[in-house]
């Protein structure tokens, strides 16, 4: 049995006869699903991220020749990666911060002599406070093993926290609008499919014209004329 024959007649009739109603109904259903998903996601706690950037530079700049060699070493990236590993240790975080689910990340920025530190927490104040405490404790340790290089914070922690999760309004607009467009698109596709199937069915059911058979022409043989035989005279 084909897919077209398994389609309920009522559904097929509704889609083909009222396409705008079907498209609008699917759009509203999908939009409602998107709004429900946005509402569920908005119930989750918000996340905020505080950031700070640390620059690694030669500590002694009195000798230009020596400074040039130190910049050459820094350009290889090994010194910044090592310092980032030291700064990224979770032992610099308060114990209560770890229990509350705070995320602490530190990494060297590629192709630079910069190190970026981030803390993600449940509030802007918490994220900035945890990051500041971690850097205050970590920079002292990292500076002790950095050799002829100095570590300096070039972007302050204060005021750097931003929200990383979407706001409820953004979720409603994105998921609700996305569901509306997706439902309307699905309805349009269904209408096109059912109309195409109806056209195919009508083409299959239309009788083909019977071929016209011409009657064979019968050729009548021409009558033979007998030659007159002269009668002898008495």
N, CA and C atoms as a LAMMPS dump frame, in Angstrom:
ITEM: TIMESTEP
0
ITEM: NUMBER OF ATOMS
702
ITEM: BOX BOUNDS ff ff ff
-5.0000000000000000e+02 5.0000000000000000e+02
-5.0000000000000000e+02 5.0000000000000000e+02
-5.0000000000000000e+02 5.0000000000000000e+02
ITEM: ATOMS id mol type element x y z
1 1 1 N 0.852 -1.189 0
2 1 2 C 0 0 0
3 1 3 C 0.887 1.237 0
4 2 1 N 0.586 2.21 -0.843
5 2 2 C 1.413 3.403 -0.977
6 2 3 C 1.137 4.357 0.159
7 3 1 N 2.056 5.356 0.321
8 3 2 C 1.89 6.347 1.376
9 3 3 C 0.656 7.189 1.152
10 4 1 N 0.33 7.458 -0.101
11 4 2 C -0.819 8.308 -0.393
12 4 3 C -2.116 7.62 -0.011
13 5 1 N -2.174 6.284 -0.196
14 5 2 C -3.396 5.576 0.13
15 5 3 C -3.591 5.454 1.636
16 6 1 N -2.483 5.539 2.436
17 6 2 C -2.599 5.453 3.876
18 6 3 C -2.95 6.797 4.508
19 7 1 N -2.907 7.899 3.785
20 7 2 C -3.228 9.213 4.322
21 7 3 C -4.728 9.323 4.557
22 8 1 N -5.184 9.695 5.766
23 8 2 C -6.622 9.848 6.012
24 8 3 C -7.233 10.86 5.057
25 9 1 N -8.427 10.525 4.605
26 9 2 C -9.083 11.393 3.623
27 9 3 C -9.387 12.761 4.212
28 10 1 N -9.779 12.792 5.522
29 10 2 C -10.089 14.075 6.14
30 10 3 C -8.896 15.003 6.211
31 11 1 N -7.72 14.448 6.55
32 11 2 C -6.502 15.258 6.61
33 11 3 C -6.151 15.78 5.228
34 12 1 N -6.23 14.91 4.27
35 12 2 C -5.898 15.298 2.898
36 12 3 C -6.832 16.399 2.404
37 13 1 N -8.13 16.257 2.719
38 13 2 C -9.105 17.257 2.276
39 13 3 C -8.862 18.593 2.962
40 14 1 N -8.522 18.556 4.265
41 14 2 C -8.296 19.801 5
42 14 3 C -7.066 20.533 4.486
43 15 1 N -6.023 19.781 4.19
44 15 2 C -4.785 20.413 3.729
45 15 3 C -4.967 21.034 2.361
46 16 1 N -5.65 20.337 1.483
47 16 2 C -5.791 20.84 0.112
48 16 3 C -6.839 21.932 -0.014
49 17 1 N -7.903 21.854 0.783
50 17 2 C -8.985 22.833 0.65
51 17 3 C -8.775 24.075 1.506
52 18 1 N -8.045 23.949 2.626
53 18 2 C -7.817 25.097 3.514
54 18 3 C -6.331 25.212 3.843
55 19 1 N -5.516 25.521 2.873
56 19 2 C -4.065 25.553 3.109
57 19 3 C -3.641 26.64 4.092
58 20 1 N -4.256 27.81 4.028
59 20 2 C -3.867 28.892 4.933
60 20 3 C -4.164 28.541 6.386
61 21 1 N -5.312 27.875 6.601
62 21 2 C -5.66 27.469 7.969
63 21 3 C -4.662 26.464 8.509
64 22 1 N -4.255 25.508 7.673
65 22 2 C -3.298 24.49 8.103
66 22 3 C -1.949 25.125 8.422
67 23 1 N -1.487 26.025 7.567
68 23 2 C -0.192 26.683 7.803
69 23 3 C -0.231 27.502 9.083
70 24 1 N -1.321 28.249 9.289
71 24 2 C -1.432 29.062 10.503
72 24 3 C -1.495 28.194 11.76
73 25 1 N -2.233 27.072 11.678
74 25 2 C -2.356 26.197 12.844
75 25 3 C -1.009 25.592 13.226
76 26 1 N -0.263 25.113 12.244
77 26 2 C 1.054 24.538 12.536
78 26 3 C 2.009 25.603 13.074
79 27 1 N 1.938 26.799 12.532
80 27 2 C 2.802 27.875 13.023
81 27 3 C 2.504 28.194 14.49
82 28 1 N 1.226 28.232 14.86
83 28 2 C 0.864 28.532 16.245
84 28 3 C 1.275 27.404 17.189
85 29 1 N 1.116 26.155 16.735
86 29 2 C 1.5 25.014 17.58
87 29 3 C 3.006 25.029 17.844
88 30 1 N 3.791 25.217 16.793
89 30 2 C 5.244 25.229 16.96
90 30 3 C 5.698 26.429 17.787
91 31 1 N 5.022 27.557 17.622
92 31 2 C 5.373 28.728 18.428
93 31 3 C 5.087 28.472 19.906
94 32 1 N 3.967 27.804 20.193
95 32 2 C 3.641 27.478 21.579
96 32 3 C 4.686 26.547 22.186
97 33 1 N 5.155 25.57 21.397
98 33 2 C 6.196 24.671 21.892
99 33 3 C 7.482 25.447 22.175
100 34 1 N 7.832 26.374 21.279
101 34 2 C 9.024 27.185 21.493
102 34 3 C 8.928 28.067 22.724
103 35 1 N 7.74 28.634 22.956
104 35 2 C 7.554 29.476 24.14
105 35 3 C 7.642 28.658 25.433
106 36 1 N 7.116 27.436 25.391
107 36 2 C 7.222 26.573 26.573
108 36 3 C 8.68 26.209 26.859
109 37 1 N 9.437 25.923 25.789
110 37 2 C 10.861 25.62 25.977
111 37 3 C 11.613 26.832 26.505
112 38 1 N 11.274 28.019 26.011
113 38 2 C 11.927 29.234 26.503
114 38 3 C 11.598 29.47 27.971
115 39 1 N 10.358 29.205 28.346
116 39 2 C 9.975 29.39 29.75
117 39 3 C 10.734 28.418 30.653
118 40 1 N 10.889 27.17 30.201
119 40 2 C 11.624 26.186 31.003
120 40 3 C 13.096 26.574 31.152
121 41 1 N 13.694 27.066 30.068
122 41 2 C 15.098 27.469 30.138
123 41 3 C 15.298 28.716 30.992
124 42 1 N 14.305 29.593 30.989
125 42 2 C 14.442 30.827 31.777
126 42 3 C 14.392 30.566 33.286
127 43 1 N 13.9 29.411 33.674
128 43 2 C 13.858 29.078 35.095
129 43 3 C 15.226 28.682 35.647
130 44 1 N 16.155 28.361 34.754
131 44 2 C 17.489 28 35.215
132 44 3 C 18.226 29.243 35.725
133 45 1 N 19.092 29.085 36.72
134 45 2 C 19.802 30.25 37.282
135 45 3 C 20.718 30.895 36.249
136 46 1 N 20.802 32.219 36.311
137 46 2 C 21.649 32.968 35.381
138 46 3 C 23.12 32.767 35.724
139 47 1 N 23.979 32.912 34.711
140 47 2 C 25.42 32.785 34.877
141 47 3 C 26.102 34.077 34.442
142 48 1 N 27.119 34.472 35.215
143 48 2 C 27.883 35.68 34.911
144 48 3 C 29.37 35.325 34.88
145 49 1 N 30.083 35.998 33.979
146 49 2 C 31.509 35.702 33.804
147 49 3 C 32.337 36.974 33.962
148 50 1 N 33.316 36.896 34.848
149 50 2 C 34.277 37.986 35.039
150 50 3 C 35.592 37.591 34.384
151 51 1 N 36.271 38.55 33.755
152 51 2 C 37.514 38.263 33.034
153 51 3 C 38.604 39.257 33.432
154 52 1 N 39.824 38.815 33.259
155 52 2 C 40.99 39.679 33.478
156 52 3 C 42.085 39.234 32.522
157 53 1 N 42.878 40.187 32.051
158 53 2 C 43.974 39.899 31.137
159 53 3 C 45.291 40.248 31.796
160 54 1 N 46.226 39.303 31.748
161 54 2 C 47.559 39.491 32.344
162 54 3 C 48.588 39.512 31.222
163 55 1 N 49.458 40.497 31.227
164 55 2 C 50.53 40.607 30.233
165 55 3 C 51.839 40.12 30.84
166 56 1 N 52.566 39.358 30.035
167 56 2 C 53.883 38.864 30.455
168 56 3 C 54.94 39.604 29.639
169 57 1 N 55.819 40.338 30.321
170 57 2 C 56.823 41.164 29.648
171 57 3 C 58.179 40.971 30.311
172 58 1 N 59.253 41.341 29.624
173 58 2 C 60.577 41.308 30.283
174 58 3 C 60.601 42.251 31.482
175 59 1 N 61.142 41.781 32.587
176 59 2 C 61.15 42.59 33.805
177 59 3 C 62.202 43.682 33.754
178 60 1 N 63.366 43.372 33.197
179 60 2 C 64.449 44.351 33.113
180 60 3 C 64.535 44.868 31.677
181 61 1 N 64.268 46.159 31.488
182 61 2 C 64.318 46.753 30.157
183 61 3 C 65.461 47.755 30.03
184 62 1 N 66.421 47.672 30.906
185 62 2 C 67.537 48.623 30.851
186 62 3 C 68.515 48.299 29.736
187 63 1 N 68.623 47.039 29.36
188 63 2 C 69.556 46.626 28.306
189 63 3 C 68.748 46.252 27.067
190 64 1 N 68.815 47.037 25.986
191 64 2 C 68.028 46.737 24.789
192 64 3 C 68.373 45.38 24.178
193 65 1 N 69.653 45.011 24.203
194 65 2 C 70.048 43.733 23.605
195 65 3 C 69.451 42.576 24.402
196 66 1 N 69.554 42.648 25.706
197 66 2 C 68.991 41.592 26.551
198 66 3 C 67.466 41.56 26.448
199 67 1 N 66.871 42.737 26.341
200 67 2 C 65.411 42.789 26.219
201 67 3 C 64.936 42.145 24.926
202 68 1 N 65.669 42.37 23.838
203 68 2 C 65.293 41.764 22.565
204 68 3 C 65.338 40.245 22.643
205 69 1 N 66.338 39.708 23.335
206 69 2 C 66.411 38.26 23.493
207 69 3 C 65.263 37.713 24.319
208 70 1 N 64.844 38.48 25.335
209 70 2 C 63.728 38.032 26.169
210 70 3 C 62.41 38.051 25.394
211 71 1 N 62.249 39.06 24.544
212 71 2 C 61.033 39.09 23.713
213 71 3 C 61.018 37.912 22.74
214 72 1 N 62.187 37.531 22.275
215 72 2 C 62.281 36.369 21.391
216 72 3 C 61.834 35.114 22.118
217 73 1 N 62.225 34.972 23.373
218 73 2 C 61.796 33.818 24.168
219 73 3 C 60.284 33.846 24.394
220 74 1 N 59.771 35.018 24.695
221 74 2 C 58.328 35.133 24.926
222 74 3 C 57.513 34.795 23.676
223 75 1 N 58.038 35.137 22.501
224 75 2 C 57.303 34.889 21.263
225 75 3 C 57.083 33.405 21.002
226 76 1 N 57.855 32.545 21.627
227 76 2 C 57.68 31.107 21.433
228 76 3 C 56.475 30.571 22.189
229 77 1 N 56.008 31.293 23.19
230 77 2 C 54.78 30.924 23.891
231 77 3 C 54.931 29.998 25.065
232 78 1 N 56.079 29.399 25.244
233 78 2 C 56.241 28.447 26.336
234 78 3 C 56.147 29.11 27.706
235 79 1 N 56.712 30.292 27.854
236 79 2 C 56.694 30.982 29.149
237 79 3 C 55.275 31.358 29.56
238 80 1 N 54.482 31.862 28.612
239 80 2 C 53.106 32.246 28.951
240 80 3 C 52.25 31.019 29.245
241 81 1 N 52.467 29.931 28.518
242 81 2 C 51.689 28.717 28.797
243 81 3 C 52.01 28.162 30.183
244 82 1 N 53.279 28.219 30.565
245 82 2 C 53.656 27.734 31.899
246 82 3 C 53.021 28.582 32.993
247 83 1 N 53.078 29.895 32.835
248 83 2 C 52.469 30.774 33.835
249 83 3 C 50.954 30.583 33.892
250 84 1 N 50.325 30.328 32.736
251 84 2 C 48.88 30.097 32.718
252 84 3 C 48.519 28.829 33.479
253 85 1 N 49.359 27.799 33.352
254 85 2 C 49.106 26.556 34.095
255 85 3 C 49.186 26.795 35.603
256 86 1 N 50.143 27.6 36.023
257 86 2 C 50.273 27.887 37.454
258 86 3 C 49.083 28.697 37.944
259 87 1 N 48.709 29.741 37.206
260 87 2 C 47.585 30.583 37.613
261 87 3 C 46.26 29.827 37.6
262 88 1 N 46.144 28.834 36.744
263 88 2 C 44.88 28.11 36.604
264 88 3 C 44.634 27.055 37.653
265 89 1 N 45.51 26.912 38.603
266 89 2 C 45.316 25.911 39.649
267 89 3 C 44.134 26.287 40.536
268 90 1 N 43.273 25.321 40.792
269 90 2 C 42.089 25.588 41.619
270 90 3 C 42.435 25.765 43.095
271 91 1 N 43.678 25.542 43.489
272 91 2 C 44.036 25.738 44.9
273 91 3 C 44.021 27.206 45.29
274 92 1 N 43.97 28.098 44.278
275 92 2 C 43.88 29.519 44.581
276 92 3 C 42.445 29.972 44.816
277 93 1 N 41.479 29.069 44.631
278 93 2 C 40.068 29.414 44.827
279 93 3 C 39.642 29.079 46.25
280 94 1 N 38.744 29.862 46.807
281 94 2 C 38.188 29.513 48.122
282 94 3 C 37.409 28.201 48.047
283 95 1 N 37.391 27.465 49.117
284 95 2 C 36.705 26.166 49.131
285 95 3 C 35.2 26.317 48.905
286 96 1 N 34.615 27.385 49.432
287 96 2 C 33.182 27.572 49.241
288 96 3 C 32.844 27.898 47.792
289 97 1 N 33.79 28.508 47.067
290 97 2 C 33.545 28.802 45.651
291 97 3 C 33.45 27.52 44.834
292 98 1 N 34.304 26.562 45.147
293 98 2 C 34.255 25.284 44.436
294 98 3 C 32.953 24.546 44.729
295 99 1 N 32.494 24.621 45.953
296 99 2 C 31.255 23.933 46.305
297 99 3 C 30.04 24.564 45.646
298 100 1 N 30.091 25.859 45.369
299 100 2 C 28.947 26.542 44.757
300 100 3 C 28.909 26.405 43.233
301 101 1 N 29.848 25.683 42.662
302 101 2 C 29.834 25.452 41.216
303 101 3 C 30.518 26.512 40.386
304 102 1 N 31.418 27.266 40.988
305 102 2 C 32.163 28.296 40.253
306 102 3 C 33.135 27.626 39.277
307 103 1 N 33.22 28.176 38.069
308 103 2 C 34.124 27.668 37.043
309 103 3 C 35.279 28.653 36.869
310 104 1 N 36.502 28.139 36.983
311 104 2 C 37.708 28.977 36.893
312 104 3 C 38.546 28.485 35.719
313 105 1 N 38.841 29.409 34.776
314 105 2 C 39.587 29.044 33.572
315 105 3 C 40.712 30.053 33.343
316 106 1 N 41.877 29.543 33.013
317 106 2 C 43.024 30.395 32.692
318 106 3 C 43.723 29.787 31.491
319 107 1 N 44.064 30.632 30.5
320 107 2 C 44.744 30.137 29.305
321 107 3 C 45.554 31.222 28.625
322 108 1 N 46.622 30.804 27.954
323 108 2 C 47.453 31.749 27.198
324 108 3 C 46.769 32.082 25.881
325 109 1 N 46.763 33.342 25.514
326 109 2 C 46.179 33.787 24.244
327 109 3 C 47.176 33.468 23.134
328 110 1 N 46.775 32.709 22.119
329 110 2 C 47.723 32.323 21.058
330 110 3 C 48.318 33.533 20.333
331 111 1 N 49.57 33.392 19.936
332 111 2 C 50.297 34.395 19.157
333 111 3 C 50.494 35.708 19.909
334 112 1 N 50.359 35.692 21.229
335 112 2 C 50.574 36.899 22.042
336 112 3 C 51.349 36.508 23.298
337 113 1 N 51.643 37.518 24.112
338 113 2 C 52.254 37.273 25.426
339 113 3 C 51.235 37.559 26.53
340 114 1 N 49.964 37.358 26.225
341 114 2 C 48.879 37.638 27.157
342 114 3 C 48.307 36.347 27.735
343 115 1 N 47.781 36.461 28.933
344 115 2 C 47.092 35.365 29.618
345 115 3 C 45.711 35.867 30.013
346 116 1 N 44.697 35.058 29.751
347 116 2 C 43.317 35.446 30.065
348 116 3 C 42.774 34.536 31.149
349 117 1 N 42.205 35.148 32.187
350 117 2 C 41.605 34.41 33.3
351 117 3 C 40.115 34.72 33.36
352 118 1 N 39.297 33.673 33.606
353 118 2 C 37.841 33.829 33.641
354 118 3 C 37.268 33.078 34.828
355 119 1 N 36.215 33.644 35.406
356 119 2 C 35.455 32.983 36.466
357 119 3 C 33.977 33.118 36.127
358 120 1 N 33.262 31.996 36.121
359 120 2 C 31.822 31.981 35.869
360 120 3 C 31.12 31.613 37.163
361 121 1 N 30.173 32.476 37.587
362 121 2 C 29.472 32.263 38.856
363 121 3 C 28.021 32.701 38.706
364 122 1 N 27.275 32.596 39.813
365 122 2 C 25.85 32.891 39.767
366 122 3 C 25.489 34.35 39.854
367 123 1 N 26.449 35.218 40.147
368 123 2 C 26.167 36.65 40.225
369 123 3 C 27.407 37.432 39.803
370 124 1 N 27.245 38.674 39.343
371 124 2 C 28.411 39.461 38.935
372 124 3 C 29.382 39.709 40.086
373 125 1 N 28.849 39.998 41.273
374 125 2 C 29.718 40.275 42.417
375 125 3 C 30.531 39.046 42.812
376 126 1 N 29.89 37.885 42.79
377 126 2 C 30.603 36.663 43.151
378 126 3 C 31.688 36.343 42.14
379 127 1 N 31.385 36.495 40.851
380 127 2 C 32.377 36.182 39.813
381 127 3 C 33.598 37.089 39.941
382 128 1 N 33.374 38.368 40.143
383 128 2 C 34.508 39.291 40.25
384 128 3 C 35.307 39.071 41.532
385 129 1 N 34.63 38.798 42.637
386 129 2 C 35.336 38.594 43.909
387 129 3 C 36.201 37.339 43.859
388 130 1 N 35.665 36.26 43.31
389 130 2 C 36.431 35.011 43.242
390 130 3 C 37.636 35.175 42.322
391 131 1 N 37.455 35.838 41.191
392 131 2 C 38.57 36.023 40.259
393 131 3 C 39.663 36.909 40.88
394 132 1 N 39.258 37.953 41.558
395 132 2 C 40.253 38.842 42.178
396 132 3 C 41.071 38.104 43.243
397 133 1 N 40.408 37.317 44.062
398 133 2 C 41.121 36.562 45.089
399 133 3 C 42.053 35.525 44.466
400 134 1 N 41.599 34.883 43.398
401 134 2 C 42.429 33.871 42.752
402 134 3 C 43.671 34.492 42.13
403 135 1 N 43.528 35.661 41.512
404 135 2 C 44.694 36.311 40.903
405 135 3 C 45.647 36.87 41.955
406 136 1 N 45.103 37.413 43.025
407 136 2 C 45.975 37.932 44.086
408 136 3 C 46.869 36.824 44.648
409 137 1 N 46.291 35.631 44.807
410 137 2 C 47.08 34.52 45.347
411 137 3 C 47.95 33.87 44.269
412 138 1 N 47.408 33.753 43.046
413 138 2 C 48.139 33.043 41.995
414 138 3 C 49.278 33.826 41.39
415 139 1 N 49.129 35.141 41.256
416 139 2 C 50.189 35.941 40.637
417 139 3 C 51.473 35.922 41.465
418 140 1 N 51.334 35.877 42.761
419 140 2 C 52.536 35.818 43.606
420 140 3 C 53.322 34.533 43.345
421 141 1 N 52.601 33.42 43.224
422 141 2 C 53.269 32.143 42.964
423 141 3 C 53.832 32.102 41.545
424 142 1 N 53.047 32.564 40.571
425 142 2 C 53.5 32.531 39.187
426 142 3 C 54.693 33.443 38.949
427 143 1 N 54.705 34.592 39.632
428 143 2 C 55.824 35.52 39.472
429 143 3 C 57.109 34.912 40.014
430 144 1 N 57.011 34.057 41.014
431 144 2 C 58.196 33.45 41.586
432 144 3 C 58.881 32.463 40.669
433 145 1 N 58.153 31.913 39.68
434 145 2 C 58.765 30.947 38.769
435 145 3 C 58.894 31.495 37.342
436 146 1 N 58.553 32.764 37.15
437 146 2 C 58.581 33.33 35.795
438 146 3 C 59.97 33.786 35.374
439 147 1 N 60.948 33.764 36.278
440 147 2 C 62.306 34.138 35.902
441 147 3 C 62.43 35.61 35.587
442 148 1 N 63 35.943 34.396
443 148 2 C 63.227 37.357 34.072
444 148 3 C 62 38.071 33.509
445 149 1 N 60.82 37.498 33.72
446 149 2 C 59.598 38.074 33.156
447 149 3 C 58.685 38.551 34.286
448 150 1 N 57.933 39.597 33.972
449 150 2 C 57.001 40.174 34.938
450 150 3 C 55.572 39.926 34.476
451 151 1 N 54.682 39.704 35.416
452 151 2 C 53.257 39.502 35.139
453 151 3 C 52.485 40.694 35.68
454 152 1 N 51.736 41.35 34.781
455 152 2 C 50.977 42.543 35.171
456 152 3 C 49.539 42.425 34.656
457 153 1 N 48.594 42.756 35.501
458 153 2 C 47.184 42.769 35.098
459 153 3 C 46.927 44.03 34.285
460 154 1 N 46.527 43.859 33.029
461 154 2 C 46.333 45.019 32.145
462 154 3 C 44.862 45.386 31.999
463 155 1 N 43.968 44.469 32.276
464 155 2 C 42.53 44.802 32.307
465 155 3 C 41.999 44.414 33.673
466 156 1 N 41.452 45.337 34.426
467 156 2 C 41.049 45.053 35.802
468 156 3 C 39.846 44.126 35.876
469 157 1 N 39.716 43.481 37.011
470 157 2 C 38.591 42.567 37.241
471 157 3 C 37.311 43.346 37.509
472 158 1 N 37.435 44.457 38.201
473 158 2 C 36.251 45.23 38.604
474 158 3 C 35.451 45.7 37.387
475 159 1 N 34.169 45.414 37.407
476 159 2 C 33.286 45.84 36.332
477 159 3 C 33.348 44.999 35.072
478 160 1 N 34.03 43.858 35.119
479 160 2 C 34.182 43.037 33.912
480 160 3 C 33.112 41.968 33.771
481 161 1 N 32.313 41.728 34.812
482 161 2 C 31.344 40.627 34.774
483 161 3 C 30.216 40.931 33.793
484 162 1 N 29.922 39.96 32.955
485 162 2 C 28.813 40.06 32.002
486 162 3 C 27.999 38.775 32.075
487 163 1 N 26.753 38.879 31.696
488 163 2 C 25.87 37.709 31.705
489 163 3 C 26.179 36.84 30.501
490 164 1 N 26.377 35.546 30.742
491 164 2 C 26.68 34.614 29.658
492 164 3 C 25.448 33.866 29.176
493 165 1 N 24.475 33.665 30.043
494 165 2 C 23.245 32.989 29.625
495 165 3 C 22.264 34.012 29.064
496 166 1 N 21.392 33.558 28.166
497 166 2 C 20.421 34.45 27.54
498 166 3 C 19.358 34.87 28.544
499 167 1 N 18.872 36.082 28.373
500 167 2 C 17.811 36.582 29.245
501 167 3 C 16.479 35.947 28.85
502 168 1 N 15.483 35.941 29.764
503 168 2 C 14.175 35.37 29.405
504 168 3 C 13.561 36.01 28.162
505 169 1 N 13.731 37.307 28.001
506 169 2 C 13.173 37.979 26.823
507 169 3 C 13.835 37.477 25.556
508 170 1 N 15.156 37.312 25.584
509 170 2 C 15.857 36.798 24.411
510 170 3 C 15.432 35.371 24.084
511 171 1 N 15.234 34.552 25.106
512 171 2 C 14.795 33.175 24.87
513 171 3 C 13.393 33.142 24.261
514 172 1 N 12.494 33.984 24.765
515 172 2 C 11.136 34.005 24.225
516 172 3 C 11.126 34.428 22.772
517 173 1 N 11.912 35.444 22.446
518 173 2 C 11.942 35.923 21.06
519 173 3 C 12.568 34.879 20.146
520 174 1 N 13.689 34.294 20.589
521 174 2 C 14.408 33.352 19.726
522 174 3 C 13.624 32.06 19.517
523 175 1 N 13.194 31.423 20.612
524 175 2 C 12.519 30.129 20.49
525 175 3 C 11.086 30.278 19.991
526 176 1 N 10.384 31.316 20.468
527 176 2 C 9.03 31.522 19.964
528 176 3 C 9.004 31.885 18.495
529 177 1 N 9.878 32.81 18.092
530 177 2 C 9.95 33.168 16.677
531 177 3 C 10.439 32.021 15.813
532 178 1 N 11.419 31.262 16.313
533 178 2 C 11.901 30.109 15.562
534 178 3 C 10.826 29.061 15.373
535 179 1 N 10.026 28.808 16.421
536 179 2 C 8.926 27.852 16.283
537 179 3 C 7.871 28.321 15.306
538 180 1 N 7.582 29.626 15.309
539 180 2 C 6.603 30.177 14.375
540 180 3 C 7.051 29.967 12.928
541 181 1 N 8.308 30.266 12.647
542 181 2 C 8.826 30.106 11.282
543 181 3 C 8.875 28.64 10.891
544 182 1 N 9.307 27.778 11.825
545 182 2 C 9.401 26.349 11.513
546 182 3 C 8.026 25.753 11.241
547 183 1 N 7.015 26.11 12.045
548 183 2 C 5.673 25.583 11.821
549 183 3 C 5.076 26.046 10.503
550 184 1 N 5.262 27.325 10.183
551 184 2 C 4.753 27.829 8.906
552 184 3 C 5.459 27.145 7.733
553 185 1 N 6.756 26.931 7.864
554 185 2 C 7.482 26.246 6.796
555 185 3 C 7.012 24.819 6.609
556 186 1 N 6.768 24.107 7.712
557 186 2 C 6.269 22.731 7.61
558 186 3 C 4.888 22.698 6.972
559 187 1 N 4.014 23.639 7.367
560 187 2 C 2.692 23.683 6.756
561 187 3 C 2.753 23.946 5.265
562 188 1 N 3.633 24.837 4.849
563 188 2 C 3.772 25.125 3.419
564 188 3 C 4.238 23.885 2.658
565 189 1 N 5.185 23.157 3.258
566 189 2 C 5.681 21.936 2.595
567 189 3 C 4.572 20.892 2.478
568 190 1 N 3.784 20.726 3.548
569 190 2 C 2.701 19.741 3.498
570 190 3 C 1.679 20.095 2.423
571 191 1 N 1.336 21.364 2.329
572 191 2 C 0.373 21.774 1.299
573 191 3 C 0.909 21.467 -0.091
574 192 1 N 2.173 21.769 -0.316
575 192 2 C 2.763 21.49 -1.624
576 192 3 C 2.773 19.993 -1.927
577 193 1 N 3.089 19.182 -0.91
578 193 2 C 3.151 17.726 -1.126
579 193 3 C 1.779 17.163 -1.448
580 194 1 N 0.758 17.547 -0.668
581 194 2 C -0.576 17.012 -0.908
582 194 3 C -1.138 17.477 -2.245
583 195 1 N -0.861 18.705 -2.624
584 195 2 C -1.338 19.186 -3.925
585 195 3 C -0.637 18.455 -5.06
586 196 1 N 0.624 18.18 -4.889
587 196 2 C 1.349 17.43 -5.91
588 196 3 C 0.801 16.02 -6.03
589 197 1 N 0.483 15.391 -4.895
590 197 2 C -0.089 14.043 -4.929
591 197 3 C -1.456 14.026 -5.586
592 198 1 N -2.283 15.06 -5.31
593 198 2 C -3.6 15.127 -5.947
594 198 3 C -3.474 15.247 -7.457
595 199 1 N -2.51 16.039 -7.885
596 199 2 C -2.295 16.185 -9.328
597 199 3 C -1.865 14.874 -9.948
598 200 1 N -1.014 14.127 -9.254
599 200 2 C -0.564 12.836 -9.773
600 200 3 C -1.712 11.839 -9.83
601 201 1 N -2.574 11.857 -8.773
602 201 2 C -3.709 10.93 -8.763
603 201 3 C -4.672 11.229 -9.898
604 202 1 N -4.942 12.492 -10.153
605 202 2 C -5.872 12.84 -11.225
606 202 3 C -5.303 12.462 -12.583
607 203 1 N -3.98 12.572 -12.714
608 203 2 C -3.378 12.171 -13.984
609 203 3 C -3.464 10.668 -14.178
610 204 1 N -3.35 9.895 -13.087
611 204 2 C -3.423 8.437 -13.217
612 204 3 C -4.831 7.968 -13.521
613 205 1 N -5.854 8.662 -12.973
614 205 2 C -7.236 8.222 -13.16
615 205 3 C -7.841 8.691 -14.479
616 206 1 N -7.302 9.675 -15.125
617 206 2 C -7.884 10.174 -16.366
618 206 3 C -7.716 9.13 -17.461
619 207 1 N -8.848 8.742 -18.159
620 207 2 C -8.759 7.682 -19.185
621 207 3 C -7.969 8.176 -20.385
622 208 1 N -7.235 7.247 -20.923
623 208 2 C -6.482 7.577 -22.114
624 208 3 C -7.377 7.413 -23.337
625 209 1 N -7.283 8.274 -24.286
626 209 2 C -8.125 8.148 -25.493
627 209 3 C -7.801 6.852 -26.239
628 210 1 N -8.92 6.158 -26.655
629 210 2 C -8.73 4.906 -27.391
630 210 3 C -8.211 5.206 -28.786
631 211 1 N -7.301 4.396 -29.22
632 211 2 C -6.776 4.626 -30.571
633 211 3 C -7.836 4.369 -31.64
634 212 1 N -7.865 5.197 -32.606
635 212 2 C -8.814 5.064 -33.716
636 212 3 C -8.265 4.041 -34.698
637 213 1 N -9.077 2.99 -34.888
638 213 2 C -8.664 1.917 -35.804
639 213 3 C -9.395 2.126 -37.123
640 214 1 N -8.647 2.335 -38.132
641 214 2 C -9.262 2.521 -39.451
642 214 3 C -9.626 1.168 -40.051
643 215 1 N -10.827 1.129 -40.629
644 215 2 C -11.279 -0.107 -41.27
645 215 3 C -10.449 -0.368 -42.509
646 216 1 N -10.071 -1.603 -42.667
647 216 2 C -9.261 -1.92 -43.874
648 216 3 C -10.058 -1.715 -45.151
649 217 1 N -9.44 -1.156 -46.076
650 217 2 C -10.09 -0.923 -47.367
651 217 3 C -10.004 -2.193 -48.231
652 218 1 N -11.185 -2.624 -48.69
653 218 2 C -11.262 -3.835 -49.538
654 218 3 C -11.257 -3.4 -50.996
655 219 1 N -10.305 -3.882 -51.684
656 219 2 C -10.203 -3.547 -53.106
657 219 3 C -11.027 -4.538 -53.934
658 220 1 N -11.978 -3.991 -54.693
659 220 2 C -12.822 -4.824 -55.564
660 220 3 C -12.115 -5.026 -56.897
661 221 1 N -11.924 -6.281 -57.282
662 221 2 C -11.216 -6.507 -58.58
663 221 3 C -12.023 -5.953 -59.733
664 222 1 N -11.358 -5.372 -60.638
665 222 2 C -12.042 -4.783 -61.803
666 222 3 C -12.664 -5.878 -62.661
667 223 1 N -13.894 -5.622 -63.189
668 223 2 C -14.597 -6.62 -64.036
669 223 3 C -13.89 -6.795 -65.36
670 224 1 N -13.76 -8.061 -65.693
671 224 2 C -13.101 -8.359 -66.976
672 224 3 C -14.088 -8.235 -68.113
673 225 1 N -13.704 -7.617 -69.151
674 225 2 C -14.561 -7.466 -70.353
675 225 3 C -14.135 -8.476 -71.375
676 226 1 N -15.13 -9.264 -71.808
677 226 2 C -14.823 -10.277 -72.807
678 226 3 C -14.891 -9.66 -74.217
679 227 1 N -13.991 -10.079 -75.012
680 227 2 C -13.947 -9.564 -76.393
681 227 3 C -15.066 -10.176 -77.209
682 228 1 N -15.758 -9.392 -77.975
683 228 2 C -16.883 -9.868 -78.801
684 228 3 C -16.36 -10.775 -79.929
685 229 1 N -17.005 -11.952 -80.003
686 229 2 C -16.596 -12.929 -81.039
687 229 3 C -17.478 -12.676 -82.261
688 230 1 N -16.918 -12.405 -83.389
689 230 2 C -17.748 -12.158 -84.592
690 230 3 C -18.494 -13.416 -85.01
691 231 1 N -19.788 -13.242 -85.341
692 231 2 C -20.617 -14.349 -85.801
693 231 3 C -20.456 -14.483 -87.313
694 232 1 N -20.159 -15.727 -87.735
695 232 2 C -19.986 -15.919 -89.213
696 232 3 C -21.316 -15.716 -89.925
697 233 1 N -21.27 -15.103 -91.093
698 233 2 C -22.496 -14.871 -91.889
699 233 3 C -22.885 -16.14 -92.604
700 234 1 N -24.197 -16.404 -92.834
701 234 2 C -24.616 -17.627 -93.56
702 234 3 C -24.212 -17.556 -95.007
